[in-house]
């Protein structure tokens, strides 16, 4: 049975901005599934278990809300999203259909356009360039990422070198790097890379260790501890830099496997999503097979592995409920879908100050 033989009869539309807490994400997914008309020839499986929490986080919600507000209020302006706004083509494609252009270089943004910077955080130089040529800049940086920016600025002022445990080339890492002098910044991912940095500095050097907010559990702790053992004066965040949403989703998928008896987990996310790929790794570490699913075509590749099975489905922090429902529409669970209870997130981030000011100005003109 090929994907091409399945007719997508259409899903009820879900707003990309209806997410407040993780409970709201679940409610939205349950509503979508209640209205769902399965596609003909959907793959027969036994049952689907869905953990709590899953799907979009508060930072992604805020960024999507910001761009959505700009699109609706300023249709006469050229609207630019920097770095794809979130690491999910499913979301960015929808905005492109509404006329938003996405760039990886703010110099390519037209004059007098509105630029919405991504929640992964941007360097001061990027923000400065974005404001040139009468462009309006809305910085939708996630407050948890912004916290890391403040940390490194403060640590540099104290004379510390910055050890940043982060993925090479990740948008968040590039943003943090922009706040640190080149000779003070060291991005690493492994103990071997830490050893190379240690060769440059004596043990009496003042250091600070910060992390990318979306790292997998267990991927950075040993590196941080090794740094603290070598540099006796090492600062680390009183509360770790890994965002609560990343931690919560990884813990939820681990419990899905260990307590839910799930042997196969599908993670609805994108290849660009660091936190989504961390969920795949966490499920495998817990003892399950796990597959990254971006679209229904990906199911076609694993049909024989999941046919007739009870499976778990979760989603990365950049994945809206609509995308999860679309994947589920290509599955036919004979024993239905069960939502597992778990930690409920109630965090809500305000729209960026620049956008709130722009809305006030627009309302005053109306």
PASELO-338304 format. One record per residue: residue in one letter; z, x, y of N, C-alpha, C in turn. Coordinates in steps of 0.1 Angstrom, whole numbers. Layout:
BEGIN
DOGU  aa    n_z    n_x    n_y   ca_z   ca_x   ca_y    c_z    c_x    c_y
DOGU   A      Z      X      Y      Z      X      Y      Z      X      Y
...
END
This chain:
BEGIN
DOGU  aa    n_z    n_x    n_y   ca_z   ca_x   ca_y    c_z    c_x    c_y
DOGU   X      0      9    -12      0      0      0      0      9     12
DOGU   X    -10      8     20    -11     17     32     -7      9     44
DOGU   X     -3     16     55      1     10     67    -10      2     73
DOGU   X    -23      7     71    -34      0     77    -36    -14     71
DOGU   X    -30    -16     59    -32    -29     52    -21    -39     57
DOGU   X    -12    -35     65     -1    -43     70     -4    -48     84
DOGU   X     -4    -61     86     -8    -66     99      5    -68    107
DOGU   X      6    -61    118     18    -62    126     17    -75    134
DOGU   X     25    -85    130     23    -99    136     30   -100    149
DOGU   X     37    -89    153     43    -89    167     57    -91    167
DOGU   X     65    -84    175     79    -85    176     82    -92    189
DOGU   X     93    -99    190     98   -104    203    101    -92    212
DOGU   X     97    -93    224     99    -82    233    114    -80    237
DOGU   X    118    -68    237    132    -65    241    131    -56    254
DOGU   X    139    -60    264    140    -52    275    146    -38    272
DOGU   X    141    -28    278    147    -14    276    159    -12    284
DOGU   X    164    -23    291    175    -21    300    187    -30    296
DOGU   X    187    -35    284    198    -45    280    209    -38    273
DOGU   X    212    -26    276    222    -19    268    234    -15    277
DOGU   X    245    -20    274    257    -16    281    266     -7    273
DOGU   X    271    -13    262    279     -5    253    272     -4    239
DOGU   X    277      3    230    271      4    217    271    -10    210
DOGU   X    281    -18    214    281    -32    209    269    -40    214
DOGU   X    266    -37    227    254    -44    233    241    -40    226
DOGU   X    240    -27    222    229    -22    214    228    -30    201
DOGU   X    239    -31    194    240    -38    181    236    -53    183
DOGU   X    241    -59    194    238    -73    196    223    -75    199
DOGU   X    217    -66    206    203    -67    209    195    -65    196
DOGU   X    199    -56    188    192    -54    175    193    -66    166
DOGU   X    205    -72    166    207    -84    157    199    -95    162
DOGU   X    198    -97    175    189   -107    181    175   -105    177
DOGU   X    170    -93    178    156    -90    175    154    -93    160
DOGU   X    163    -89    151    161    -91    137    161   -106    133
DOGU   X    169   -113    140    170   -128    138    157   -135    141
DOGU   X    150   -129    150    137   -135    154    125   -128    147
DOGU   X    128   -118    139    117   -110    133    109   -118    123
DOGU   X     96   -116    124     87   -121    113     82   -109    106
DOGU   X     86   -107     94     82    -95     86     67    -94     85
DOGU   X     62    -82     84     48    -80     83     44    -82     68
DOGU   X     32    -87     66     27    -89     52     27    -76     45
DOGU   X     32    -76     32     32    -64     24     43    -55     27
DOGU   X     53    -60     34     65    -51     37     70    -44     24
DOGU   X     75    -32     25     79    -25     13     92    -31      8
DOGU   X     93    -35     -5    105    -40    -11    116    -30    -13
DOGU   X    127    -32     -7    139    -23     -9    151    -32    -13
DOGU   X    162    -26    -16    173    -34    -20    181    -39     -8
DOGU   X    186    -30      0    195    -34     11    194    -24     22
DOGU   X    197    -28     35    198    -19     46    212    -20     52
DOGU   X    218     -8     54    231     -7     60    229      0     74
DOGU   X    235     -5     84    233      1     98    247      4    103
DOGU   X    250     16    107    263     20    112    265     17    127
DOGU   X    278     18    131    282     17    145    289     30    149
DOGU   X    285     36    160    274     33    169    260     39    164
DOGU   X    250     34    171    236     39    169    228     36    181
DOGU   X    217     42    182    208     39    193    212     44    207
DOGU   X    206     39    217    207     45    231    221     46    235
DOGU   X    224     57    243    237     60    248    237     56    263
DOGU   X    248     58    270    250     54    284    241     62    293
DOGU   X    239     75    290    231     83    298    216     79    298
DOGU   X    211     76    286    198     72    284    196     58    291
DOGU   X    205     49    289    205     36    295    203     38    310
DOGU   X    212     46    316    211     48    331    198     53    335
DOGU   X    192     63    328    179     68    332    168     58    331
DOGU   X    168     50    320    158     40    318    159     29    328
DOGU   X    172     25    331    174     15    342    169     20    355
DOGU   X    171     33    358    167     39    371    152     38    372
DOGU   X    145     43    362    130     43    363    125     28    363
DOGU   X    131     20    355    127      6    355    129     -1    369
DOGU   X    140      2    375    143     -3    389    132      1    399
DOGU   X    129     14    398    119     20    407    105     13    405
DOGU   X    101     11    392     88      5    389     88     -9    395
DOGU   X     99    -17    393     99    -31    397     99    -32    413
DOGU   X    107    -23    419    109    -25    434     98    -19    442
DOGU   X     91     -8    437     82     -1    445     69      1    439
DOGU   X     62    -11    436     49    -10    429     38     -4    437
DOGU   X     40     -3    451     30      3    459     31     19    460
DOGU   X     41     24    454     43     39    455     39     45    441
DOGU   X     34     57    442     31     65    429     45     69    424
DOGU   X     47     66    411     60     69    405     58     79    394
DOGU   X     66     89    395     66    101    386     79    102    378
DOGU   X     78    105    365     89    108    357     89    122    353
DOGU   X    100    130    355    100    144    352    105    146    338
DOGU   X     98    154    330    102    156    316    103    144    307
DOGU   X     94    134    310     93    123    301    105    113    301
DOGU   X    114    115    311    126    108    313    136    108    301
DOGU   X    131    105    289    139    107    277    130    112    266
DOGU   X    136    119    256    128    125    245    124    114    235
DOGU   X    115    105    239    111     95    230     97     89    235
DOGU   X     86     92    228     73     87    232     73     72    232
DOGU   X     80     65    223     81     51    223     84     45    237
DOGU   X     94     51    243     99     47    256     89     51    267
DOGU   X     85     64    267     76     69    278     62     62    277
DOGU   X     57     58    266     44     51    265     45     38    272
DOGU   X     57     31    270     58     18    277     58     20    292
DOGU   X     64     30    297     64     32    311     50     36    316
DOGU   X     43     44    308     29     48    312     20     35    313
DOGU   X     22     26    304     15     13    305     18      6    318
DOGU   X     29      9    324     32      2    337     29     11    349
DOGU   X     22     22    346     17     30    357     24     42    360
DOGU   X     35     45    353     43     57    356     36     69    350
DOGU   X     35     80    358     29     93    353     41    102    350
DOGU   X     40    110    339     50    119    335     45    133    337
DOGU   X     53    142    343     49    156    345     60    166    340
DOGU   X     56    178    337     66    188    334     67    199    345
DOGU   X     59    196    356     59    205    367     59    196    380
DOGU   X     70    196    387     71    187    399     61    190    409
DOGU   X     55    202    409     45    206    419     32    197    417
DOGU   X     31    191    405     20    182    402     22    168    407
DOGU   X     33    165    412     36    152    417     29    150    430
DOGU   X     23    138    433     16    136    446     26    135    457
DOGU   X     21    138    469     29    136    481     33    122    482
DOGU   X     45    120    488     50    106    491     52     98    478
DOGU   X     53    105    467     56     98    454     71     97    453
DOGU   X     75     89    443     89     88    439     90     95    426
DOGU   X     99    105    425    101    113    413    115    110    407
DOGU   X    115    106    395    128    103    388    130    115    378
DOGU   X    140    123    381    143    134    373    151    130    360
DOGU   X    149    137    349    154    133    336    169    135    335
DOGU   X    175    127    326    189    128    323    194    142    317
DOGU   X    184    150    313    187    163    307    192    173    318
DOGU   X    190    170    330    194    178    341    183    188    346
DOGU   X    182    190    358    172    199    364    179    210    372
DOGU   X    172    221    373    177    232    381    177    230    396
DOGU   X    185    237    404    184    235    418    170    238    424
DOGU   X    163    247    418    150    251    422    140    239    420
DOGU   X    141    233    408    132    221    405    135    210    415
DOGU   X    148    207    418    152    197    427    146    200    441
DOGU   X    147    213    445    142    217    458    127    214    459
DOGU   X    120    219    449    105    217    449    101    202    449
DOGU   X    109    194    441    106    180    440    107    173    454
DOGU   X    116    178    462    118    171    475    107    175    486
DOGU   X     98    184    482     88    188    492     77    177    493
DOGU   X     69    178    504     57    169    506     61    155    506
DOGU   X     72    152    513     77    138    515     79    130    503
DOGU   X     82    137    492     85    130    480    100    125    479
DOGU   X    102    114    474    115    108    472    121    112    458
DOGU   X    132    118    458    138    123    445    150    115    441
DOGU   X    149    110    429    161    103    422    165    111    410
DOGU   X    177    117    411    182    126    400    190    118    390
DOGU   X    184    114    379    190    106    369    198    115    358
DOGU   X    203    126    363    210    135    353    222    128    347
DOGU   X    224    129    334    235    123    328    248    130    333
DOGU   X    258    122    337    271    128    342    277    138    333
DOGU   X    275    137    320    281    147    310    273    160    311
DOGU   X    260    160    314    253    172    316    256    178    329
DOGU   X    258    169    339    262    174    353    275    181    352
DOGU   X    284    176    344    297    183    342    295    198    338
DOGU   X    286    200    329    283    214    325    278    222    336
DOGU   X    269    216    345    264    223    357    276    228    366
DOGU   X    285    219    368    297    222    376    305    233    370
DOGU   X    306    232    356    314    242    349    308    256    351
DOGU   X    295    258    349    289    271    350    290    277    364
DOGU   X    288    268    374    289    272    388    303    278    391
DOGU   X    313    271    387    326    275    389    330    288    381
DOGU   X    325    289    369    327    301    361    320    314    367
DOGU   X    308    312    372    301    323    379    309    328    391
DOGU   X    314    318    399    322    322    410    334    330    406
DOGU   X    339    328    394    351    336    389    347    349    384
DOGU   X    334    352    384    329    365    379    326    365    364
DOGU   X    325    354    358    323    354    343    308    354    339
DOGU   X    305    360    328    292    358    322    292    345    315
DOGU   X    280    339    314    279    326    307    272    327    294
DOGU   X    279    323    284    274    322    270    270    307    268
DOGU   X    258    304    267    253    290    266    248    288    252
DOGU   X    255    281    244    250    278    230    241    266    231
DOGU   X    228    268    230    218    258    232    205    262    226
DOGU   X    196    252    224    183    254    218    173    260    228
DOGU   X    166    270    224    156    276    232    146    266    237
DOGU   X    143    266    250    133    258    256    137    243    258
DOGU   X    149    239    254    153    226    256    155    223    271
DOGU   X    151    211    275    152    207    289    166    209    295
DOGU   X    176    205    287    189    207    292    193    221    294
DOGU   X    189    230    285    192    244    286    185    250    298
DOGU   X    173    246    301    166    251    313    172    247    325
DOGU   X    178    235    326    185    230    337    197    238    340
DOGU   X    205    240    330    218    248    331    215    262    335
DOGU   X    205    268    330    201    282    333    198    284    348
DOGU   X    193    273    354    190    274    368    202    275    377
DOGU   X    214    272    372    226    273    380    233    287    379
DOGU   X    227    296    371    234    308    368    225    320    371
DOGU   X    230    331    378    222    343    380    216    348    367
DOGU   X    204    353    368    197    357    355    205    367    347
DOGU   X    212    377    354    219    387    347    233    382    342
DOGU   X    237    370    345    249    364    340    247    354    328
DOGU   X    235    351    326    232    339    317    227    345    303
DOGU   X    233    339    292    229    343    279    228    331    270
DOGU   X    216    326    267    215    315    258    214    320    243
DOGU   X    222    314    235    222    319    221    223    306    212
DOGU   X    219    308    199    220    298    189    227    303    176
DOGU   X    228    316    175    234    321    162    244    332    165
DOGU   X    251    335    154    261    346    155    254    360    157
DOGU   X    242    361    151    234    373    153    230    375    167
DOGU   X    227    364    174    223    366    188    236    369    197
DOGU   X    247    363    193    259    367    200    262    382    198
DOGU   X    260    388    187    262    402    185    254    410    194
DOGU   X    242    406    197    233    413    206    239    413    221
DOGU   X    245    401    224    251    400    238    263    409    239
DOGU   X    271    409    228    283    417    228    280    432    230
DOGU   X    269    436    226    265    451    228    264    454    243
DOGU   X    262    444    251    260    446    265    273    446    273
DOGU   X    283    441    267    296    440    275    308    444    267
DOGU   X    318    450    273    330    454    266    339    442    264
DOGU   X    349    443    256    358    432    253    367    427    265
DOGU   X    367    435    275    375    431    287    367    423    297
DOGU   X    354    420    294    346    412    303    351    398    303
DOGU   X    351    392    315    354    378    316    342    369    312
DOGU   X    344    360    303    333    352    297    336    337    298
DOGU   X    326    329    297    327    314    296    317    309    286
DOGU   X    321    301    277    313    295    267    311    280    270
DOGU   X    298    276    271    294    262    273    284    259    263
DOGU   X    282    246    260    273    242    250    263    231    255
DOGU   X    252    231    248    243    219    250    250    207    245
DOGU   X    248    196    252    256    184    249    252    177    236
DOGU   X    240    180    231    235    172    220    235    180    207
DOGU   X    243    191    206    242    199    194    248    192    182
DOGU   X    244    196    170    250    191    158    264    195    156
DOGU   X    272    187    150    286    191    146    285    202    136
DOGU   X    294    212    139    294    224    130    284    235    133
DOGU   X    276    232    143    265    242    145    269    252    156
DOGU   X    280    250    163    283    259    174    298    264    174
DOGU   X    307    258    166    321    261    167    323    276    163
DOGU   X    317    280    152    319    294    148    314    304    158
DOGU   X    304    301    165    299    310    176    309    311    187
DOGU   X    314    299    191    324    299    202    336    307    198
DOGU   X    341    305    186    353    312    182    351    327    181
DOGU   X    339    331    177    336    346    176    336    352    190
DOGU   X    330    344    200    330    349    214    344    350    219
DOGU   X    353    341    216    367    341    221    375    352    214
DOGU   X    371    356    202    378    367    195    374    380    201
DOGU   X    362    381    206    358    394    212    362    396    226
DOGU   X    359    385    234    363    386    248    376    378    249
DOGU   X    387    385    251    400    379    251    402    369    263
DOGU   X    395    372    274    395    363    286    382    354    285
DOGU   X    382    344    277    371    336    276    375    321    279
DOGU   X    367    315    289    370    302    293    361    292    284
DOGU   X    367    281    279    359    271    273    364    257    279
DOGU   X    356    247    279    359    235    285    372    228    278
DOGU   X    381    224    286    393    217    280    389    206    271
DOGU   X    379    199    275    373    189    266    359    194    263
DOGU   X    355    195    250    343    201    247    331    195    254
DOGU   X    320    203    255    308    198    262    299    189    254
DOGU   X    301    189    241    293    180    233    296    165    237
DOGU   X    286    157    240    288    144    245    294    135    234
DOGU   X    302    125    239    309    116    229    298    108    221
DOGU   X    287    105    227    277     97    220    271    105    208
DOGU   X    269    118    211    263    127    200    274    127    189
DOGU   X    286    130    192    297    131    182    298    118    174
DOGU   X    299    107    182    301     94    175    290     90    165
DOGU   X    277     93    169    266     89    160    266     98    148
DOGU   X    270    110    150    270    119    138    282    115    129
DOGU   X    293    112    134    304    107    126    301     94    119
DOGU   X    294     85    126    290     73    120    281     74    108
DOGU   X    271     83    109    261     85     98    268     92     87
DOGU   X    278    101     90    285    107     79    293     97     71
DOGU   X    299     88     78    307     77     71    298     68     63
DOGU   X    286     65     69    276     57     62    273     63     48
DOGU   X    272     76     47    269     82     34    281     83     25
DOGU   X    293     87     31    305     90     23    311     77     19
DOGU   X    312     67     28    319     54     25    310     43     21
DOGU   X    298     44     26    288     33     23    280     35     10
DOGU   X    282     46      4    274     48     -8    260     50     -7
DOGU   X    255     54      5    241     55      8    236     68      4
DOGU   X    225     68     -3    219     81     -8    206     85      0
DOGU   X    201     75      8    189     78     16    191     72     30
DOGU   X    190     80     41    191     76     54    179     78     62
DOGU   X    174     68     69    163     69     78    168     70     92
DOGU   X    164     80    100    169     82    114    157     79    123
DOGU   X    158     68    130    147     64    139    149     72    152
DOGU   X    140     81    155    141     90    166    127     97    168
DOGU   X    127    107    176    115    115    178    116    129    175
DOGU   X    105    136    173    106    150    170    111    158    181
DOGU   X    111    152    193    116    159    205    131    158    208
DOGU   X    137    149    200    151    146    202    160    155    195
DOGU   X    168    163    202    178    172    196    189    164    189
DOGU   X    194    154    195    205    146    189    200    138    177
DOGU   X    187    134    177    182    127    166    180    135    154
DOGU   X    175    147    156    173    157    145    187    161    139
DOGU   X    197    161    148    211    164    143    216    154    134
DOGU   X    212    141    136    216    130    127    210    132    113
DOGU   X    197    137    113    191    139    100    199    150     93
DOGU   X    202    161    100    210    172     94    224    167     89
DOGU   X    230    159     97    244    155     93    243    146     81
DOGU   X    233    137     80    232    129     68    230    138     55
DOGU   X    221    148     57    219    157     45    231    165     42
DOGU   X    239    169     52    251    177     49    261    168     42
DOGU   X    261    155     44    270    146     38    266    143     23
DOGU   X    253    147     20    249    145      6    238    135      4
DOGU   X    232    130     15    221    121     13    207    127     16
DOGU   X    197    121     11    183    124     16    182    118     29
DOGU   X    175    124     38    174    119     52    160    122     57
DOGU   X    154    112     64    141    114     70    140    109     84
DOGU   X    133    117     92    131    113    106    119    104    107
DOGU   X    121     92    113    111     82    113    108     79    128
DOGU   X     95     81    132     91     78    145     84     65    147
DOGU   X     77     61    136     68     49    137     66     44    122
DOGU   X     61     32    121     59     26    108     50     35     98
DOGU   X     41     42    104     33     51     96     41     61     88
DOGU   X     53     65     93     61     75     86     67     69     73
DOGU   X     69     55     73     74     49     61     64     51     50
DOGU   X     51     51     53     41     52     43     42     65     35
DOGU   X     48     75     42     49     89     35     61     89     25
DOGU   X     70     80     26     82     81     18     84     68      9
DOGU   X     73     60      8     74     47      1     81     49    -13
DOGU   X     76     58    -21     80     60    -34     95     65    -35
DOGU   X    100     71    -24    113     76    -24    124     65    -21
DOGU   X    119     54    -14    129     44    -10    127     30    -16
DOGU   X    116     29    -23    112     16    -29    124     11    -38
DOGU   X    129     -1    -36    139     -7    -45    153     -1    -42
DOGU   X    155      7    -32    168     14    -30    176      7    -19
DOGU   X    189      9    -19    198      6     -8    197     18      2
DOGU   X    194     16     14    192     27     24    200     24     36
DOGU   X    203     35     44    209     34     57    199     37     67
DOGU   X    200     30     79    192     32     90    200     34    102
DOGU   X    198     45    109    205     48    122    194     52    132
DOGU   X    199     55    144    189     58    155    195     68    165
DOGU   X    187     77    170    191     86    180    195     80    193
DOGU   X    201     88    202    206     83    215    195     79    225
DOGU   X    182     82    221    171     79    230    162     67    224
DOGU   X    168     61    214    160     51    206    165     37    210
DOGU   X    156     28    215    159     15    218    159      6    206
DOGU   X    166     -5    207    167    -15    195    153    -20    191
DOGU   X    144    -21    201    130    -26    197    123    -17    187
DOGU   X    125     -4    189    119      6    180    125      5    166
DOGU   X    138      3    165    144      1    152    139    -11    145
DOGU   X    139    -22    153    134    -35    147    120    -34    142
DOGU   X    112    -27    149     98    -25    145     97    -18    132
DOGU   X    105     -7    130    106      0    117    110    -10    106
DOGU   X    121    -17    109    126    -26     98    116    -37     95
DOGU   X    108    -41    104     98    -51    101     88    -47     89
DOGU   X     88    -34     86     79    -29     75     87    -28     62
DOGU   X     99    -33     62    108    -32     50    112    -46     46
DOGU   X    114    -48     33    118    -61     28    130    -60     20
DOGU   X    142    -60     26    154    -59     18    158    -72     11
DOGU   X    158    -71     -3    161    -83    -11    176    -88     -8
DOGU   X    185    -79     -6    199    -82     -3    203    -82     12
DOGU   X    192    -82     20    195    -83     34    199    -71     42
DOGU   X    204    -73     54    209    -62     63    224    -63     66
DOGU   X    231    -53     65    245    -53     68    249    -43     79
DOGU   X    256    -48     89    260    -40    100    274    -35     97
DOGU   X    277    -22     97    290    -17     94    298    -16    107
DOGU   X    311    -18    106    319    -17    118    322     -2    120
DOGU   X    325      2    133    327     15    137    332     16    151
DOGU   X    332     28    156    337     30    170    327     24    180
DOGU   X    333     16    189    325      9    199    326     17    212
DOGU   X    315     20    218    314     28    230    313     18    242
DOGU   X    320     20    252    320     10    263    317     18    277
DOGU   X    312     30    275    309     38    287    297     32    295
DOGU   X    298     32    308    287     27    316    285     36    328
DOGU   X    273     42    330    271     51    341    264     43    352
DOGU   X    268     46    365    262     39    376    248     45    379
DOGU   X    240     37    385    227     43    390    229     54    399
DOGU   X    219     64    399    221     75    408    222     71    423
DOGU   X    230     79    430    233     76    444    220     74    452
DOGU   X    210     83    450    198     83    457    191     69    455
DOGU   X    192     64    443    185     51    440    193     40    447
DOGU   X    206     41    446    214     30    453    211     29    468
DOGU   X    209     41    474    206     42    488    192     36    491
DOGU   X    183     39    482    169     34    483    168     19    482
DOGU   X    176     14    473    177     -1    471    183     -7    483
DOGU   X    193     -1    489    199     -7    501    189     -7    512
DOGU   X    181      3    514    171      4    524    160     -7    522
DOGU   X    156     -8    509    146    -18    506    151    -32    509
DOGU   X    164    -35    505    170    -48    508    170    -51    523
DOGU   X    173    -40    531    175    -42    545    161    -46    551
DOGU   X    151    -41    546    137    -43    551    132    -57    547
DOGU   X    138    -63    536    133    -75    531    138    -87    539
END
